[in-house]
Amino acid sequence: MVPRERFAFRPKAVAEEMLGIVATLANGDARIALQILLRAGKKTKDKQTEVDND
């Protein structure tokens, strides 16, 4: 993990391979990459809430 990533994510919250995939999908545009990660985080949080409520 590069130094900036340590401040942005909890340890092991996002696999290093996934960051590479996101960077590719975003075509190097940090704004798009952040949107992808934000949406993925929200979906994960929603799924965890659904599981917790069952």
N, C-alpha and C positions, 0 to 999 in steps of 0.2 A: 504494500500500500504506500502510495506516495505521501509525503508529509501533510499536504492539505487535506487529503482524505481522512486522516486521523481526526481532524477537527470537525468534519462534516458528518461522519457516520460513527455509530457505536462499533466497537470491534466486532468483526465478522458479521455485521448486519447485511453487508452486500459483498458477495464473493468477488474476488478480483477479476475472475473471468467475466462476470456479469458487467462490471464497469467497462471492460473492453467492448462488450456487445453494445452497451448503451452508447459508448463513444462512436462506434461504427454507425449505429442507427441515426445518431444525431449529426453525423457527418462532420464531427469536430465542433459543432455549435454548442457552447456551454449552456445557453438558455434552453435549448431543446433537451439536452441531456438532463438538466435539472427538472424540467417538466416531466420527463419520462420517469425519473426517480421519485418525484413527488407523487405522481399518479400511482406508481407501483406501491409506494409506502401507504397511501390511503387505502388502496384495495386490500393490502395485507392487514391493515388495522381493522378494516370493516370485517374481513373474514375472521380475525381473532375475536372480535366482539360477538359475531354470530355464534362461534364455538363456545365462548364463555357464557352466553345466555342460554344455551341448550341444557 
